Amino acid sequence: KSPHACTKCGKSFGKIQDLKKHQQTHTGARPFSCRQCGRRFRLKQFLVSHQKVHSGKKPFGCTECGKRFAQHYQLLSHQRVHSGEKPFASGHCGRRFIRKSSLVRH
């Protein structure tokens, strides 16, 4: 078992810094702010990833239709349009969705 355990949920980590990052999930704190739009993030790595949106660069391209994306996860989500994959299912009615946000809205 890992030596550093979260007192809130019991999840264990091998490194103290990983535990400290994890503990922020329980506080709701978002200490990292985007200078361009003000959006706030829980982790610095999330802010760094977000800042690519403002650069205008879209290095990730769909091989099916050519649409381009600023972030890799956006391309992966988009590719489900072509594949028909719907990994998110409603627990109430069983309806399936391409994106988690669509399921939450449902």
C-alpha positions in Angstrom: 0.0 0.0 0.0 1.2 3.5 -0.8 2.5 5.5 2.2 0.4 8.7 1.7 -3.3 8.4 2.1 -6.1 11.0 1.7 -7.9 11.6 4.9 -11.1 12.4 3.0 -11.5 9.4 0.7 -8.7 7.0 1.6 -7.0 7.0 -1.8 -3.3 6.4 -1.5 -0.3 7.9 -3.3 3.4 7.0 -3.5 4.5 10.6 -3.5 3.4 13.4 -1.1 3.1 15.9 -3.9 0.6 13.6 -5.7 -1.5 13.5 -2.5 -1.4 17.3 -2.2 -2.6 17.6 -5.8 -5.4 15.1 -5.2 -6.5 16.8 -2.0 -7.4 19.9 -4.1 -10.2 17.8 -5.6 -12.0 17.9 -2.3 -11.7 21.6 -1.6 -13.0 22.9 -4.9 -10.2 25.4 -5.0 -9.2 26.7 -8.4 -6.0 28.6 -7.8 -4.7 28.8 -11.4 -6.3 31.5 -13.5 -6.0 32.2 -17.3 -4.7 35.7 -17.9 -6.7 36.0 -21.2 -10.2 34.9 -20.2 -10.2 34.5 -16.4 -11.2 30.9 -16.4 -9.8 29.1 -13.3 -8.4 25.7 -12.9 -7.7 23.2 -10.1 -4.3 22.2 -11.5 -1.6 24.1 -13.3 -1.4 21.4 -16.0 -5.1 22.0 -16.8 -4.4 25.8 -17.2 -1.4 25.1 -19.5 -3.6 22.8 -21.6 -6.4 25.4 -21.7 -4.0 28.2 -22.8 -3.5 26.4 -26.2 -7.1 27.5 -27.0 -6.0 31.2 -27.1 -3.0 30.6 -29.4 -5.2 29.9 -32.4 -3.1 26.8 -33.3 -5.0 23.7 -34.1 -2.4 20.9 -34.5 -4.8 18.0 -34.2 -6.6 17.1 -37.5 -9.3 14.6 -38.2 -8.3 12.2 -40.9 -11.9 11.6 -41.9 -13.1 15.2 -42.5 -10.1 17.5 -42.0 -11.6 19.4 -39.1 -8.8 20.7 -36.8 -8.7 21.0 -33.0 -6.5 22.9 -30.5 -6.4 19.9 -28.0 -6.1 16.2 -28.6 -9.0 15.3 -26.4 -11.2 17.4 -28.7 -10.2 15.4 -31.7 -10.8 12.1 -29.9 -14.3 13.3 -28.9 -15.0 14.5 -32.5 -13.9 11.2 -34.0 -16.9 9.5 -32.3 -19.1 11.4 -34.8 -17.5 9.3 -37.5 -17.2 6.0 -35.6 -20.7 6.1 -34.1 -19.2 5.3 -30.7 -21.4 6.4 -27.8 -19.7 5.5 -24.6 -21.9 7.5 -22.1 -25.2 5.9 -21.2 -28.1 7.2 -19.2 -28.8 5.3 -16.0 -32.4 6.2 -16.3 -33.4 5.3 -19.8 -30.3 3.7 -21.4 -30.0 6.4 -24.1 -26.3 6.7 -25.2 -24.3 9.8 -26.0 -21.0 10.7 -27.7 -20.0 13.3 -25.0 -20.3 13.2 -21.2 -21.6 16.8 -21.3 -24.6 15.6 -23.4 -25.4 12.9 -20.9 -25.2 15.3 -18.0 -27.5 17.8 -19.8 -29.9 14.9 -20.6 
